[in-house]
C-alpha cells in the first residue's frame, strides 16, 4: 500500500497499467486498492500544481501566525475548525512554538487578504494575536520546483 501511495503522491496522473507494472500487480488489484483508499479517505483529493503567474492570474498568498487561547475540553480544535471553514483559507496547521496556528490564505489583492485578517480572523473569540507574512515569490511547492531552470552549468572543456 505504501508503495502505491508513494507513486500516486509523486504523480497521480500515471495510467493504471503503469502503476500495476511498477508494483508488479494486476490492474484490477491496483484499481481495487485505490478505490478502497479513496473510500477510507486515505486518498483525500487529487490536485494539480498550477503556476498561476504563467497564466497571468494575480493572486496574493499570506501565511498568518495566529495565537489563540485553547478552549476547555476541545483545546485548539474548535477554533481551528471554525477558521478552516472560511473560503479564503487554503491551509491550516496546529504548530508548536511561538504561535499556535499557521493559516495560509489566498486572495486577489493585498487589501482583500488584509480585510480577511482584520474583519474575520482577528475577531474570532479566543484569537489573541495575528502576524501576517505576505509571500513574494513561490519557488517550490509540494515538492515541485515551480520554475525549474536548471541547466547544465558545467564549464565547457575544449581541446
C-alpha positions, 0 to 999 in steps of 0.5 A: 500500500505504501508503495502505491501511495508513494507513486500516486503522491509523486504523480497521480496522473500515471495510467493504471497499467503503469502503476500495476507494472511498477508494483508488479500487480494486476490492474484490477488489484491496483484499481481495487486498492485505490478505490478502497483508499479513496473510500477510507479517505486515505486518498483525500483529493487529487490536485494539480500544481498550477503556476498561476503567474504563467497564466497571468492570474494575480493572486496574493498568498499570506501565511498568518501566525495566529495565537489563540487561547485553547478552549476547555475540553476541545483545546485548539480544535474548535477554533481551528475548525471554525477558521478552516471553514472560511473560503479564503483559507487554503491551509491550516496547521496546529504548530508548536512554538511561538504561535499556535496556528499557521493559516495560509490564505489566498486572495486577489489583492493585498487589501482583500487578504488584509480585510480577511485578517482584520474583519474575520480572523482577528475577531474570532473569540479566543484569537489573541494575536495575528502576524501576517507574512505576505509571500513574494515569490513561490519557488517550490511547492509540494515538492515541485520546483515551480520554475525549474531552470536548471541547466547544465552549468558545467564549464565547457572543456575544449581541446 
